[in-house]
Amino acid sequence: MTISQTLHSLFVSDEKLVSLIGYTPKNKRISAGVPFNRNDYPYIVFETFPYLTDEVDTYRCDIRIVSKNVVEMEKIAKRVIDLLHFRAKDKPFSVNNTAIYHAKHIGGGVLYVDDLDVYEQLLIFHVKVKEMI
């Protein structure tokens, strides 16, 4: 399973995030790469980039939250941070046979896009994972 599939499974399995974003199997507001529907807000799009591949793989993960409502966007961002930001001393957990050993929120920012009348928040994480065999 790829890191993108692992993160997608993590996000859509969290009831609180699914409720905040309005995700359903028909209305896919959480996706890797490109949004399922660019005009259906709010939505989450994420991309992953490998840093180091070894026994434990390290990735940079860029998560974009797009919403018409800044308060709604902040609630969604807080939930994503709650899910993904944990220290190595905490217990690692697994998603579909992939162990997530460490994840750290390292930056990001908020933009207002005038032409679309939407807010966009970028959250950047370092994520360390290992496929369990």
N, C-alpha and C positions, 0 to 999 in steps of 0.2 A: 504494500500500500504506500502511495506517495505521501509526502508531508502535506500536500494540499488536500488530499482525501482524508488524512487523519484530522487536520484542523476543521475541515467541513463537517466531519462526523461529530467532533467535539462541540462545535457551535450548534448544530441542529439537534443535538441530544440534550441541550440545556433548556429546560422548560422556561426559565425566566427570560433568557435571551430570545427564544422563539416567540414568546408573548410580546416582548418589547418591540421586536422587529415586524411581527405579523407574518412570520414564515409559515407556509404550509407546503405540502408536497406539490400542490398545483401552483402556488404563488411563491416561487423560489427567490426570496429576497436575500439569501446568503449564497454567494457563489465565488468561485475562484476565477481570476482573470478578468472577465467582463460581466457586468450586471445582466441578469436574466431579462429585466425590463427597465430601461433607463428612466422611464417616466413614472414608475411606481415606487413611491417613497414611504418609509425609509428603506434603505438597503445597505448591505455590507458586501464589499468586494475585497478580496485579499490576493496577494501574490507572495511567492516564496522564492528565495535566492540562496543557493548553497554557498556556505563560507568554507567549510572544512568537512571532508568526508573521511571518516576513520571508523574506529569501532563504535564511537558515538558521533553521529552527524550533527553539524551545527548549521543552522539556517537563519537568514534574516527574513522576517515576515512583515510585510507592509499591509496594514488593514485600513481600508477607507470606509468610513461611515458617512452616508449621504442622506440628508433629511431636510425637509422644509422648516422644521421646528428645532431651534437650537437647544431647548430644554430636553426634548425627546432624544436628540443626538447625544447629549451629555450623559443621559441615563444609559443609553446603549453602550457608549464608550466605557463607562464605569463598569458595566457588567463584563465586557470583553476583558478589561484589565483584571477584574476579580478572577476570571477564568484562567487567564494566561500568565499573570505575573506571580511567580513564586520562586523562592530561593532553593538552592541545592540542598540545604539542610532539611527542607520539607520532603516528605515522601514523594517519590516519582509516581506517576499513575500511567495507566495504559488506555489507549483507544484503539480498538480493532487490532490487537497484537503489535502495537507500536508504543513503546514506553517513552513518555515525555519526562526527561530527567530534570530539566531546568528551563525556565522561560523568564525573560526579563524585559520589562518595558523600558526601552532606551531613548524614546523621543517621539516627536510628532508635532502636530500643529493643527490649527483650525483656519479654514478659509471661508469667505462668503463669495459665492459665484453669482455676480449681478445678473448676467444674461439668463440664468436658469432659476434665479431666486431660490437658491438652496445653500445650505451649509455643508461643508465637507470637513471631516476630521480624519487626520492620518495618525495612526498609532503604529509605531515601529517596535518590533520585538526581536530579540535573539532567542532562538529555540533550539534545545539540544534533544535529539531523539535517537532511539535505537530500535530497529525492527527486531521483534522477538520471534525466534524460530520454534 
